[in-house]
Amino acid sequence: GENVEQHPSTLSVQEGDSAVIKCTYSDSASNYFPWYKQELGKRPQLIIDIRSNVGEKKDQRIAVTLNKTAKHFSLHITETQPEDSAVYFCAASSGDYKLSFGAGTTVTVRA
Amino acid sequence: GAGVSQSPRYKVAKRGQDVALRCDPISGHVSLFWYQQALGQGPEFLTYFQNEAQLDKSGLPSDRFFAERPEGSVSTLKIQRTQQEDSAVYLCASSLVHTGELFFGEGSRLTVL
């Protein structure tokens, strides 16, 4: 089955700086890569996703890049704000129904 | 309702008790998933329904876990003879199609004493 590894497990950044989270996956057939944000005690919510036919996708301050050859993808958050503090999960799927999640990255934005 | 609803939000059970966790998906969503999230970990797949059919139960940890969705909408995850290792947050998610965006509920936090 798919195995997704996520780094770092914790990340502390100064407000206004950028944050980068990296994930690797094992199944070369994976073609869908979503990122979820989970605030403390809340539900995970999709913030951005990318499919394997593109290398990069951007939505305001967040962007995701995908390197299919190396089997890794990354989340970039620019101009971080306190409300960006949360746990972020990457995930991968081979196009069927089953998402495999990373272990999560706890992001803390210092004011 | 606007989103996926789960109940109870918190459940404390004594070891050996049976528990039932309920999920109300978004109306019209064909696909329904159950995930288990241990403390400090990402969600782990348990089972998947398409309408009332349970197409995959490969993630259920043991035969003490049972899920159903008899009318293709509300789903129940039942855990028999609970053990301490069952303590986790159980997340339900639904999607319009099986490859679409997952919409999660807020989860049911189970603590087994």
Interface residues (C-beta under 8 A of the other chain):
Chain A: V4 Q6 Y32 P34 Y36 G41 K42 R43 P44 Q45 L46 D49 F89 A91 S93 G95 D96 Y97 K98 L99 S100 F101 G102 A103 G104
Chain B: G3 V4 S31 F33 G40 Q41 G42 P43 E44 F45 Y48 Q50 L55 D56 L91 H98 T99 E101 L102 F104 G105 E106 G107
